[in-house]
Amino acid sequence: MRTFFDGNGNDSTSAVLAHLAAHRQLTIADLYIINTAPSYAGQYMGRQFLLTDYPSPLNWNFKGIFSPAAVSRNEVESKIGLEADTLEVTWSPKDTDILADDGSGPPPVTLLTALQGFGAGVFDNGVLEVWRCVMPTPGDCNTLGACLMFGGRIGDLEPDRLAVKITVQSRLEVLNVQVPTNVIEPTNILAQYSTGYIPAGAPSSFAVVAGTTAAKVFADASPTMPQGTYDSGYIVFTGGKLAGTYRAVRAQTVESGHHAFYLLEPLPFVPTIGDLLGAFAPVPRDFQGAIDAGQAVAAFPFVPSPVNSAVVIG
């Protein structure tokens, strides 16, 4: 579950869980934080708009007072992997939403409306965050607080005469490895993700042997691990021209005394005999996310097998 922060900035996740368990109807609101671009150091530096889709102002001491606005977002979609890496937010600023020159630029002091600012590039590469607030009573944002639903840099902008459509690029876009999306909902008990581990007594390194192809890797190591040990796990090359290359393992067998790793995706080229690799088994868990006896949590709880992948809309 996402971490909630109360009005003092303290972790209130356990209180939110208790509230969710005890109530069938919830009072919730989205809180939007839109910041100007850091590249506009000086004239419009650090300008921030606090907005909400709630019909009255909301005071969340952790961030400030959020004003009612004509603001909305598209659905946040939860999947395993990097699927929902952008979010679209539409805002119709009021004429009173003003960007004030702080005076550090050349005179005269310039005033821009927020809509003019989007057209002028003031928000390019700025930051936009969407927080989900749970209120025990209407208007109370401080007791239970809010959790971050989505956050990232402002990418494409489509301003028109009355509104602007903002595409927010996830902060995970800077990563070049497959990671769980940052939009997994608290109710998504099926979506989980784990790293791998080296089973007890397993070798830490394998050497590629003859017969290897780009899609099937034969490798020797002692002791020989039983068939299926590395099913749904992964291998990573630690030596040779493929050093640093990861591949998911569809199935692992033992053939003629060799470990055979069947890969979900072929390698860019056939490894050289003698290249070294490490093999990692998936953390064993049952369908409900319970950890098998003797295994510690490696990463996110609730990771199903590939056949049980789920999509949850929030």
N, C-alpha and C positions, 0 to 999 in steps of 0.2 A: 504494500500500500504506500502511496505517496506520503511524504512527511508534511504535516500541518504545523503552522506556526500561529500562536495566539497573538494578542495585541502587544505583548511584551517581547515577542520574538522567541518565546520558548516553545519547545516541541509539545504539541497538544494532540498528537496522533492517537494516543490511547483514549483520550476523552472523546475524540471524534468517533472512534470505533464503538465506544459504549453508546454514544448518541445514535449512531446509525442502527445499532442492534435494537434500540428501545423505541424507535419511531418509524412508522410506515410512511409518513409524509414529511418531507424535508423543505426547509426554506433555504434556498441557495441563490447565489448571484455570481456572475463573472466580473472580475476586476481587471481592468486593462491599464498597463503602464507603458506609455509611449515616450521615448526619449529622442532628442535631436542627436544628430551624428557628432561623434567626437572630433571629426575632422573640421567642424566649424568652431574650432577653439577661438574664443573671443566673442564675436558679436552675438551668437546664439548658443553658446556653450552651455550644456547642462540643463536645457529647457525640458521640462517634464510635464506631461499631461496624465492625470489620474482620472480614469473614466470607469463607469459601471453601466450595465444594462438594467440595474435596479431602478425603480421609479423615484427614489429619493436618495439624498446623499448618504454615503456609508463611511463611517470613521473606523479605519483599521489602524490603530496606533503604530503598528510595525512599519507601515508604509506611508500613511497619511489619509486625507479625506478625498474620497472618490465621488466625482460629480456625475449625475445622471446624463447620459448622452445617447445619441442615435448611433450605437455601435453594435456590431454583431460579428460572428465568426462562422466559418464552415465547420463541419463535423470533425472531431478528432478521432482518427481511426487507429485501432490498436492491432498490430500484427507482430509476428516474430520476425525480427530483422528490420532493416531500414526501409520501411514502406512510407510511413507518414512523416516525411522529412520537411514538409512545408505546411503552413497554415495561412488561410486567407482571412483577413480582417477588413471589414468595411466600416468606415467612420464618416459621418456627416458633421463636420465641425460647425460650431456656431460662430457668428460674427464676433462674439466676445472672446473667442479662443485666440489670443494674441501672442505672437512671438515678439518679445521686446529686445531691442538691441541693448547690450549691457554697457555701451559707451566706449568699449575698448577699440572699436573700429573708427574709421575716419568719419567726421561729421558730414551731414547732419544725422542725428539718431533716427534709425529706420524702424518702423513698426510694420510687421507682416501678420496677416491672419494665418491660422494654421494651414488653411487650404492653399494660400499663396506660398507658404513655406515648403509644402510638398512639391509644388511646381518649380520652386527655386532650388531644390536639391538640399535643403537644410536637413531633411530627415534621411538622406541617402546613407546607408550603412549604420543607421541608428539602431536602437534596441527596443524591442516590443516584447512584453511578457503578458501572459494571460493567467490569472490566478482564479481558482474556484473556492468561493467562500461558503461555509456552512454556518448558518445562524440558528442558535437554539430558540431565539425569539426574533421576530422581524426587526431588522436594523442593528442587531448585535453582532458585530464582526470580531469583537475582541476576545470573547470567551473561548470559542473554538478556533477562530482564525481561518486561514486559507492555505491551500496547497498550490504549487506551481503546476499548471496544466501544460503550458507550452511556453518556450522562450527562445529567442534567437535574434538574429540581425535582420533589419529591414532590407528586403531585396527589391523586387520589381514593384513599381508604383503606377497606378492608373488613376490619376486625378481627373475629375471633370468639374462642371460648374457647381455641383452641390455636394459631392462626396469624393472619397478616395478609397480605392481598393488596394490594400497593402498585402504583399506576399512576404511572409516571415520565414526565413531560412533557419532550420533547426541548428542548434549549436553543435549537433553531432555531425554536421556536414564536413567538419575539419578532420574527421577520423577516416582512416583507410582500411579499417577492419570491420567485420560484421559484428554489430552489437545490437542489443535489444533496443527497439524504438523508445523514445522518451515520452510516449503517450500511452502507457499501459494503465488502464483504469483500475481503481480499487476493487471493482466487482469482477474483474477478469480472472477467474480462478484457473483458466486453462492456459493462458499465455505465460510461459516461463522460459528461462534461458539459463544455461549453466556453462561454466568452463569445464575442462576435463581434468583428470587426475591420473597419476601413475599408480596402477593397482599394486597392492602389497606383494612383494616378491617379484614384480615384473622388472625386466631390464630397462635401463634408462636410455639406452641407445640401440639402434638397429642399423645394420649395414646392407645396402642394396646388393642383390645377387642377380645372376643371369635369368633371363625370362621376363624381366620387368618391361612393361609398356607404359605409355602415358596415362592409361586408365587403370592399370593394375600393377601394383608394386609388390615384388617379392623381396623379402628382407629376412636376414638371419639374426638371431640373438639368443642368448641363453639366460634363463630357461625359456623353453617354448611355451607360450601362453595358449590356453584352450581356445578352440574356435568360438567366435562370437564375443570375445572379451572386449574388442574395440568397435563393435557395431555401433553406429551413430556417434562415434568419437571423432578424432581427427589425428592427422600426422603433421609434423613440421620438420622440414629439412634443416639440419644443423651444419651440414658441410657440403662442399661442391658448388656447382653453378646455381643450384636451386636453393641455396641457403636462405632461410627466412620464409620460404614458400609454405603456405598452409593448404591443406585439402581435407575436406570432410570425408569420413569413411562410411560408405554405404554398408559394407559387410566385411568381416575379417574371417578367413579360414586358415586351416593348416593343410598345406598340400606338399607332399613329398618331403616333409620335415621343415618346410619353409613357411614363414608367415606370409600370407597373401592378403594385401589390402586392396579391396575394390573401392575405387574413389567415386564420389558423386559427380565430380567435375574433373576432366582430364588435366594433366599437368601441361605446361607450355611446351615441354619437350621431354624426351625420355631421359631419366636419370642415368648417371654413369655408375657402373659396378663399383662398389666400395663407398659410394656417397652415404653419409650418415643421416639418420632421422630419429626423431622421438615420436612415440605413439602414446596417445592419451585416451583413456576410456571416459565415457560420459558419466557424470555423477548419477548413481542409480536412485530413482525416485518412483513412486507409484503415481497413478493417474491423478490423485487428489493432491499431489505435491508433498506427501509424507516422505521423509528421508529414510531410506533403508537403514537397518541397524548397522551402526559402526561407521557411517559416513557423515561427514560434516557438510554444512551448506557451502558450496563453492561460490555461488553468485546469487542470482535472482531466484526466489522460490517459485513453485508452480510451473515447471517446464514439462510439457507433455511430449510424447513421442511424435515424430513428424505426422503420423496418421491422425493425431488428435489435435492438430493445429486449429486455432480458433480465431475468429475475427469479432471484435467487440466494438460497437459504435458508441461514442460518448458525446 
